[in-house]
Amino acid sequence: MNQLARRVPNLELDSDVVKTQVATFKTVEAALLKKLTSSSAKAETKEEIDESAVAKLAEEMKALPSRVAERLAESGEPFRRRRMRRFHPMILEELMHMSGEPGDPVAILMVASLVRDDMPWLYELAMEVYRAVKAGDVECIEREMQRLHRFSEMIMRGPFMEEFGFVGKESHMFAMEFPRILEHSLRRSLELKMEHPRRKPHKPRVGMEPSE
């Protein structure tokens, strides 16, 4: 059953779903075998063999694995697609403006949480951006901006959209908007750091009394 489930593209195997489908398979199998045994007993008394029951059993046994695979695919994929359909890319802009203080990276955490389960690699990219902004390291912020540039170019030019899970119009919009908004947040934070650089606190010299 595990080998059969792995044939379904992009399927995350759910052990509970597999157990349910296997139990259903065994129930149907037992009922068909019982019916076949009963039919065979009657056929022996009449010296006839009911070939239709055998053929029906063979067809049922042949079709059940395919139906199980279809049910497994239906149990996993639609939920992921429904989540992405409900999430409109324009909500990114709204979340970024909700953080209040300019340069506050809390909005990045809010946006990253929306893709953590479906796109963990994109979540990690957003978390690197968050850490750069949180640390206030100018070199780190510039490095993350360069990474975002490379990622955006790869997504737009390469055939990676479907491989990364971006299926449908809204998913494509999300793939384009997400790096752009992260970059905007980084650029804004970088500008703030340039305008208001951190000053190290002045330490009095050893042996000098503080002025009154």
Secondary structure as UniProt FT lines:
FT   HELIX           2..5
FT   TURN            6..7
FT   TURN            9..10
FT   HELIX           15..45
FT   TURN            46..47
FT   HELIX           51..86
FT   TURN            89..90
FT   HELIX           91..97
FT   TURN            98..99
FT   TURN            102..103
FT   HELIX           106..114
FT   TURN            116..118
FT   HELIX           120..135
FT   HELIX           138..157
FT   TURN            161..165
FT   HELIX           169..195
FT   TURN            206..207
//
